[in-house]
Amino acid sequence: MNAVWKKLWPECVHNFKGFPEPTPVVREIVNLAHTAGMDEVGEEDIVELLASHDEELSNEDLMAIEQVRALEEETAEEDDPDRSFT
């Protein structure tokens, strides 16, 4: 479609080639992680984490997340006795 519009109205055609490689940003994230004491974090870990956000969670993953949430909620209820305002 851009090829046709480029001949008719070149100002309207976008030449977006994609985002640049996030290497400087990834390096900065790794540096921040090292500053925070997480020396084992590397660039590959950050790239893998970012790529994982594009994947859908499996049913098993969703069930595990729900179990953790329910356990945390149960623990929070045990720690906080009922508070009544008077």
N, CA, C and O atoms as CSV, one atom per row, in Angstrom:
chain,resi,resn,atom,element,x,y,z
A,1,MET,N,N,0.819,-1.182,0.000
A,1,MET,CA,C,0.000,0.000,0.000
A,1,MET,C,C,0.867,1.251,0.000
A,1,MET,O,O,0.535,2.239,-0.655
A,2,ASN,N,N,1.983,1.213,0.736
A,2,ASN,CA,C,2.870,2.377,0.779
A,2,ASN,C,C,3.461,2.694,-0.584
A,2,ASN,O,O,3.714,3.858,-0.894
A,3,ALA,N,N,3.684,1.671,-1.402
A,3,ALA,CA,C,4.280,1.900,-2.718
A,3,ALA,C,C,3.371,2.759,-3.589
A,3,ALA,O,O,3.847,3.615,-4.334
A,4,VAL,N,N,2.080,2.534,-3.498
A,4,VAL,CA,C,1.128,3.325,-4.280
A,4,VAL,C,C,1.079,4.756,-3.764
A,4,VAL,O,O,1.149,5.703,-4.547
A,5,TRP,N,N,0.959,4.918,-2.451
A,5,TRP,CA,C,0.863,6.264,-1.872
A,5,TRP,C,C,2.156,7.047,-2.047
A,5,TRP,O,O,2.129,8.273,-2.152
A,6,LYS,N,N,3.283,6.351,-2.078
A,6,LYS,CA,C,4.565,7.044,-2.229
A,6,LYS,C,C,4.614,7.822,-3.538
A,6,LYS,O,O,5.200,8.903,-3.598
A,7,LYS,N,N,4.008,7.282,-4.577
A,7,LYS,CA,C,3.982,7.972,-5.868
A,7,LYS,C,C,2.981,9.118,-5.859
A,7,LYS,O,O,3.231,10.160,-6.465
A,8,LEU,N,N,1.849,8.940,-5.178
A,8,LEU,CA,C,0.798,9.949,-5.176
A,8,LEU,C,C,1.024,11.053,-4.143
A,8,LEU,O,O,0.832,12.233,-4.438
A,9,TRP,N,N,1.429,10.669,-2.938
A,9,TRP,CA,C,1.549,11.629,-1.834
A,9,TRP,C,C,2.685,11.170,-0.918
A,9,TRP,O,O,2.425,10.589,0.136
A,10,PRO,N,N,3.926,11.419,-1.299
A,10,PRO,CA,C,5.087,10.870,-0.580
A,10,PRO,C,C,5.186,11.317,0.876
A,10,PRO,O,O,5.767,10.603,1.694
A,11,GLU,N,N,4.634,12.478,1.217
A,11,GLU,CA,C,4.724,12.954,2.597
A,11,GLU,C,C,3.920,12.086,3.565
A,11,GLU,O,O,4.198,12.071,4.764
A,12,CYS,N,N,2.942,11.375,3.057
A,12,CYS,CA,C,2.075,10.557,3.911
A,12,CYS,C,C,2.617,9.151,4.156
A,12,CYS,O,O,2.094,8.427,5.004
A,13,VAL,N,N,3.625,8.771,3.448
A,13,VAL,CA,C,4.165,7.419,3.589
A,13,VAL,C,C,5.152,7.400,4.750
A,13,VAL,O,O,6.068,8.219,4.828
A,14,HIS,N,N,4.943,6.462,5.629
A,14,HIS,CA,C,5.886,6.343,6.748
A,14,HIS,C,C,7.031,5.418,6.351
A,14,HIS,O,O,6.840,4.442,5.626
A,15,ASN,N,N,8.191,5.737,6.827
A,15,ASN,CA,C,9.386,4.947,6.541
A,15,ASN,C,C,9.896,4.286,7.815
A,15,ASN,O,O,11.103,4.157,8.019
A,16,PHE,N,N,8.981,3.877,8.654
A,16,PHE,CA,C,9.345,3.288,9.932
A,16,PHE,C,C,10.005,1.935,9.705
A,16,PHE,O,O,9.396,1.028,9.138
A,17,LYS,N,N,11.229,1.803,10.142
A,17,LYS,CA,C,11.995,0.571,9.949
A,17,LYS,C,C,11.983,-0.301,11.196
A,17,LYS,O,O,12.570,-1.383,11.201
A,18,GLY,N,N,11.332,0.151,12.234
A,18,GLY,CA,C,11.322,-0.587,13.488
A,18,GLY,C,C,12.142,0.145,14.528
A,18,GLY,O,O,12.833,1.119,14.231
A,19,PHE,N,N,12.054,-0.336,15.730
A,19,PHE,CA,C,12.782,0.289,16.820
A,19,PHE,C,C,14.247,-0.138,16.784
A,19,PHE,O,O,14.553,-1.260,16.381
A,20,PRO,N,N,15.145,0.739,17.197
A,20,PRO,CA,C,16.558,0.353,17.233
A,20,PRO,C,C,16.794,-0.706,18.304
A,20,PRO,O,O,16.007,-0.857,19.238
A,21,GLU,N,N,17.866,-1.416,18.152
A,21,GLU,CA,C,18.234,-2.441,19.126
A,21,GLU,C,C,18.387,-1.784,20.494
A,21,GLU,O,O,19.078,-0.773,20.617
A,22,PRO,N,N,17.759,-2.339,21.512
A,22,PRO,CA,C,17.767,-1.684,22.825
A,22,PRO,C,C,19.037,-1.916,23.634
A,22,PRO,O,O,18.998,-1.864,24.863
A,23,THR,N,N,20.149,-2.169,22.976
A,23,THR,CA,C,21.383,-2.498,23.684
A,23,THR,C,C,21.785,-1.448,24.715
A,23,THR,O,O,22.105,-1.830,25.841
A,24,PRO,N,N,21.789,-0.137,24.405
A,24,PRO,CA,C,22.158,0.830,25.445
A,24,PRO,C,C,21.203,0.800,26.637
A,24,PRO,O,O,21.632,0.953,27.780
A,25,VAL,N,N,19.927,0.606,26.375
A,25,VAL,CA,C,18.951,0.547,27.462
A,25,VAL,C,C,19.164,-0.716,28.286
A,25,VAL,O,O,19.096,-0.685,29.515
A,26,VAL,N,N,19.420,-1.819,27.606
A,26,VAL,CA,C,19.656,-3.081,28.307
A,26,VAL,C,C,20.901,-2.964,29.173
A,26,VAL,O,O,20.909,-3.428,30.313
A,27,ARG,N,N,21.940,-2.354,28.647
A,27,ARG,CA,C,23.164,-2.165,29.441
A,27,ARG,C,C,22.884,-1.317,30.676
A,27,ARG,O,O,23.406,-1.597,31.755
A,28,GLU,N,N,22.062,-0.282,30.522
A,28,GLU,CA,C,21.725,0.579,31.658
A,28,GLU,C,C,20.938,-0.198,32.714
A,28,GLU,O,O,21.160,-0.021,33.912
A,29,ILE,N,N,20.021,-1.054,32.269
A,29,ILE,CA,C,19.258,-1.878,33.210
A,29,ILE,C,C,20.188,-2.823,33.957
A,29,ILE,O,O,20.047,-3.008,35.166
A,30,VAL,N,N,21.138,-3.421,33.243
A,30,VAL,CA,C,22.107,-4.319,33.882
A,30,VAL,C,C,22.949,-3.543,34.892
A,30,VAL,O,O,23.204,-4.036,35.991
A,31,ASN,N,N,23.380,-2.344,34.532
A,31,ASN,CA,C,24.157,-1.522,35.466
A,31,ASN,C,C,23.350,-1.193,36.714
A,31,ASN,O,O,23.882,-1.238,37.823
A,32,LEU,N,N,22.079,-0.865,36.546
A,32,LEU,CA,C,21.222,-0.578,37.698
A,32,LEU,C,C,21.046,-1.819,38.569
A,32,LEU,O,O,21.043,-1.726,39.796
A,33,ALA,N,N,20.901,-2.979,37.930
A,33,ALA,CA,C,20.773,-4.221,38.687
A,33,ALA,C,C,22.045,-4.496,39.480
A,33,ALA,O,O,21.976,-4.915,40.635
A,34,HIS,N,N,23.192,-4.268,38.876
A,34,HIS,CA,C,24.459,-4.482,39.581
A,34,HIS,C,C,24.604,-3.498,40.733
A,34,HIS,O,O,25.098,-3.863,41.800
A,35,THR,N,N,24.179,-2.259,40.529
A,35,THR,CA,C,24.233,-1.260,41.596
A,35,THR,C,C,23.351,-1.679,42.769
A,35,THR,O,O,23.678,-1.417,43.927
A,36,ALA,N,N,22.233,-2.331,42.461
A,36,ALA,CA,C,21.304,-2.778,43.498
A,36,ALA,C,C,21.755,-4.088,44.147
A,36,ALA,O,O,21.056,-4.623,45.008
A,37,GLY,N,N,22.907,-4.603,43.744
A,37,GLY,CA,C,23.445,-5.807,44.356
A,37,GLY,C,C,23.084,-7.097,43.638
A,37,GLY,O,O,23.360,-8.183,44.148
A,38,MET,N,N,22.480,-6.999,42.485
A,38,MET,CA,C,22.120,-8.198,41.722
A,38,MET,C,C,23.183,-8.431,40.653
A,38,MET,O,O,22.948,-8.215,39.464
A,39,ASP,N,N,24.356,-8.875,41.099
A,39,ASP,CA,C,25.505,-9.015,40.209
A,39,ASP,C,C,25.355,-10.148,39.198
A,39,ASP,O,O,26.063,-10.174,38.192
A,40,GLU,N,N,24.443,-11.083,39.452
A,40,GLU,CA,C,24.283,-12.214,38.541
A,40,GLU,C,C,23.442,-11.878,37.313
A,40,GLU,O,O,23.368,-12.688,36.389
A,41,VAL,N,N,22.809,-10.708,37.278
A,41,VAL,CA,C,21.963,-10.311,36.144
A,41,VAL,C,C,22.846,-9.903,34.973
A,41,VAL,O,O,23.779,-9.115,35.125
A,42,GLY,N,N,22.533,-10.455,33.797
A,42,GLY,CA,C,23.278,-10.120,32.583
A,42,GLY,C,C,22.349,-9.619,31.496
A,42,GLY,O,O,21.128,-9.634,31.650
A,43,GLU,N,N,22.936,-9.174,30.394
A,43,GLU,CA,C,22.143,-8.650,29.281
A,43,GLU,C,C,21.189,-9.706,28.732
A,43,GLU,O,O,20.059,-9.392,28.359
A,44,GLU,N,N,21.644,-10.961,28.683
A,44,GLU,CA,C,20.792,-12.030,28.167
A,44,GLU,C,C,19.547,-12.190,29.025
A,44,GLU,O,O,18.459,-12.452,28.511
A,45,ASP,N,N,19.711,-12.031,30.340
A,45,ASP,CA,C,18.575,-12.153,31.249
A,45,ASP,C,C,17.530,-11.075,30.974
A,45,ASP,O,O,16.330,-11.349,30.978
A,46,ILE,N,N,17.989,-9.863,30.737
A,46,ILE,CA,C,17.072,-8.751,30.479
A,46,ILE,C,C,16.350,-8.964,29.152
A,46,ILE,O,O,15.137,-8.773,29.068
A,47,VAL,N,N,17.084,-9.357,28.121
A,47,VAL,CA,C,16.473,-9.595,26.811
A,47,VAL,C,C,15.451,-10.726,26.915
A,47,VAL,O,O,14.368,-10.640,26.335
A,48,GLU,N,N,15.788,-11.783,27.650
A,48,GLU,CA,C,14.866,-12.907,27.831
A,48,GLU,C,C,13.610,-12.467,28.581
A,48,GLU,O,O,12.501,-12.865,28.224
A,49,LEU,N,N,13.781,-11.651,29.614
A,49,LEU,CA,C,12.635,-11.159,30.377
A,49,LEU,C,C,11.717,-10.315,29.506
A,49,LEU,O,O,10.497,-10.468,29.551
A,50,LEU,N,N,12.302,-9.428,28.717
A,50,LEU,CA,C,11.493,-8.583,27.841
A,50,LEU,C,C,10.767,-9.415,26.788
A,50,LEU,O,O,9.613,-9.138,26.462
A,51,ALA,N,N,11.437,-10.426,26.259
A,51,ALA,CA,C,10.814,-11.285,25.250
A,51,ALA,C,C,9.687,-12.114,25.853
A,51,ALA,O,O,8.725,-12.448,25.161
A,52,SER,N,N,9.798,-12.446,27.131
A,52,SER,CA,C,8.769,-13.270,27.764
A,52,SER,C,C,7.438,-12.541,27.880
A,52,SER,O,O,6.399,-13.184,28.027
A,53,HIS,N,N,7.446,-11.231,27.819
A,53,HIS,CA,C,6.196,-10.475,27.920
A,53,HIS,C,C,5.367,-10.585,26.647
A,53,HIS,O,O,4.188,-10.231,26.654
A,54,ASP,N,N,5.953,-11.064,25.563
A,54,ASP,CA,C,5.214,-11.258,24.322
A,54,ASP,C,C,4.508,-12.609,24.287
A,54,ASP,O,O,3.632,-12.835,23.452
A,55,GLU,N,N,4.888,-13.504,25.192
A,55,GLU,CA,C,4.322,-14.848,25.207
A,55,GLU,C,C,3.065,-14.882,26.072
A,55,GLU,O,O,2.959,-14.163,27.065
A,56,GLU,N,N,2.118,-15.727,25.680
A,56,GLU,CA,C,0.920,-15.909,26.488
A,56,GLU,C,C,1.233,-16.863,27.632
A,56,GLU,O,O,2.046,-17.776,27.490
A,57,LEU,N,N,0.576,-16.639,28.770
A,57,LEU,CA,C,0.743,-17.532,29.900
A,57,LEU,C,C,-0.051,-18.812,29.653
A,57,LEU,O,O,-1.153,-18.780,29.106
A,58,SER,N,N,0.527,-19.930,30.063
A,58,SER,CA,C,-0.180,-21.202,29.935
A,58,SER,C,C,-1.192,-21.319,31.073
A,58,SER,O,O,-1.156,-20.543,32.029
A,59,ASN,N,N,-2.081,-22.280,30.964
A,59,ASN,CA,C,-3.057,-22.509,32.033
A,59,ASN,C,C,-2.358,-22.841,33.343
A,59,ASN,O,O,-2.800,-22.417,34.411
A,60,GLU,N,N,-1.264,-23.601,33.262
A,60,GLU,CA,C,-0.519,-23.958,34.464
A,60,GLU,C,C,0.072,-22.715,35.121
A,60,GLU,O,O,0.049,-22.580,36.344
A,61,ASP,N,N,0.602,-21.807,34.301
A,61,ASP,CA,C,1.155,-20.562,34.836
A,61,ASP,C,C,0.072,-19.746,35.529
A,61,ASP,O,O,0.286,-19.223,36.622
A,62,LEU,N,N,-1.083,-19.638,34.896
A,62,LEU,CA,C,-2.183,-18.871,35.481
A,62,LEU,C,C,-2.666,-19.497,36.784
A,62,LEU,O,O,-2.979,-18.785,37.738
A,63,MET,N,N,-2.727,-20.824,36.827
A,63,MET,CA,C,-3.149,-21.501,38.052
A,63,MET,C,C,-2.131,-21.292,39.162
A,63,MET,O,O,-2.514,-21.100,40.316
A,64,ALA,N,N,-0.841,-21.326,38.838
A,64,ALA,CA,C,0.198,-21.101,39.841
A,64,ALA,C,C,0.125,-19.677,40.382
A,64,ALA,O,O,0.274,-19.464,41.585
A,65,ILE,N,N,-0.101,-18.707,39.509
A,65,ILE,CA,C,-0.223,-17.314,39.942
A,65,ILE,C,C,-1.418,-17.161,40.874
A,65,ILE,O,O,-1.332,-16.469,41.889
A,66,GLU,N,N,-2.524,-17.797,40.535
A,66,GLU,CA,C,-3.730,-17.710,41.370
A,66,GLU,C,C,-3.497,-18.359,42.727
A,66,GLU,O,O,-3.974,-17.846,43.739
A,67,GLN,N,N,-2.772,-19.477,42.773
A,67,GLN,CA,C,-2.479,-20.138,44.043
A,67,GLN,C,C,-1.617,-19.252,44.930
A,67,GLN,O,O,-1.860,-19.154,46.132
A,68,VAL,N,N,-0.618,-18.609,44.349
A,68,VAL,CA,C,0.249,-17.713,45.119
A,68,VAL,C,C,-0.557,-16.537,45.651
A,68,VAL,O,O,-0.404,-16.149,46.809
A,69,ARG,N,N,-1.420,-15.967,44.804
A,69,ARG,CA,C,-2.239,-14.835,45.225
A,69,ARG,C,C,-3.167,-15.233,46.374
A,69,ARG,O,O,-3.309,-14.487,47.343
A,70,ALA,N,N,-3.795,-16.403,46.268
A,70,ALA,CA,C,-4.701,-16.873,47.311
A,70,ALA,C,C,-3.948,-17.116,48.613
A,70,ALA,O,O,-4.447,-16.789,49.690
A,71,LEU,N,N,-2.757,-17.686,48.521
A,71,LEU,CA,C,-1.950,-17.931,49.717
A,71,LEU,C,C,-1.543,-16.624,50.377
A,71,LEU,O,O,-1.594,-16.505,51.601
A,72,GLU,N,N,-1.137,-15.641,49.574
A,72,GLU,CA,C,-0.762,-14.338,50.124
A,72,GLU,C,C,-1.957,-13.658,50.779
A,72,GLU,O,O,-1.820,-13.027,51.827
A,73,GLU,N,N,-3.120,-13.785,50.166
A,73,GLU,CA,C,-4.330,-13.188,50.726
A,73,GLU,C,C,-4.691,-13.854,52.050
A,73,GLU,O,O,-5.072,-13.182,53.009
A,74,GLU,N,N,-4.569,-15.176,52.095
A,74,GLU,CA,C,-4.867,-15.917,53.316
A,74,GLU,C,C,-3.897,-15.539,54.428
A,74,GLU,O,O,-4.304,-15.362,55.576
A,75,THR,N,N,-2.629,-15.416,54.095
A,75,THR,CA,C,-1.615,-15.032,55.076
A,75,THR,C,C,-1.867,-13.623,55.585
A,75,THR,O,O,-1.705,-13.360,56.777
A,76,ALA,N,N,-2.257,-12.723,54.710
A,76,ALA,CA,C,-2.529,-11.345,55.110
A,76,ALA,C,C,-3.726,-11.284,56.047
A,76,ALA,O,O,-3.731,-10.485,56.983
A,77,GLU,N,N,-4.739,-12.111,55.814
A,77,GLU,CA,C,-5.907,-12.130,56.687
A,77,GLU,C,C,-5.545,-12.656,58.066
A,77,GLU,O,O,-6.079,-12.177,59.067
A,78,GLU,N,N,-4.648,-13.633,58.137
A,78,GLU,CA,C,-4.227,-14.173,59.425
A,78,GLU,C,C,-3.395,-13.164,60.199
A,78,GLU,O,O,-3.489,-13.099,61.425
A,79,ASP,N,N,-2.588,-12.383,59.509
A,79,ASP,CA,C,-1.728,-11.404,60.159
A,79,ASP,C,C,-2.501,-10.194,60.654
A,79,ASP,O,O,-2.143,-9.620,61.683
A,80,ASP,N,N,-3.546,-9.793,59.953
A,80,ASP,CA,C,-4.330,-8.618,60.322
A,80,ASP,C,C,-5.624,-9.052,60.991
A,80,ASP,O,O,-6.530,-9.541,60.317
A,81,PRO,N,N,-5.726,-8.881,62.305
A,81,PRO,CA,C,-7.011,-9.190,62.948
A,81,PRO,C,C,-8.048,-8.173,62.490
A,81,PRO,O,O,-7.715,-7.077,62.041
A,82,ASP,N,N,-9.304,-8.561,62.613
A,82,ASP,CA,C,-10.373,-7.646,62.216
A,82,ASP,C,C,-10.269,-6.361,63.016
A,82,ASP,O,O,-10.170,-6.372,64.243
A,83,ARG,N,N,-10.294,-5.283,62.309
A,83,ARG,CA,C,-10.247,-3.977,62.956
A,83,ARG,C,C,-11.644,-3.383,62.900
A,83,ARG,O,O,-12.268,-3.324,61.841
A,84,SER,N,N,-12.114,-2.955,64.031
A,84,SER,CA,C,-13.419,-2.300,64.040
A,84,SER,C,C,-13.214,-0.858,64.461
A,84,SER,O,O,-12.462,-0.557,65.388
A,85,PHE,N,N,-13.883,-0.003,63.774
A,85,PHE,CA,C,-13.786,1.415,64.072
A,85,PHE,C,C,-14.910,1.784,65.029
A,85,PHE,O,O,-16.078,1.473,64.795
A,86,THR,N,N,-14.532,2.448,66.104
A,86,THR,CA,C,-15.552,2.871,67.067
A,86,THR,C,C,-15.542,4.351,67.265
A,86,THR,O,O,-16.337,4.876,68.043
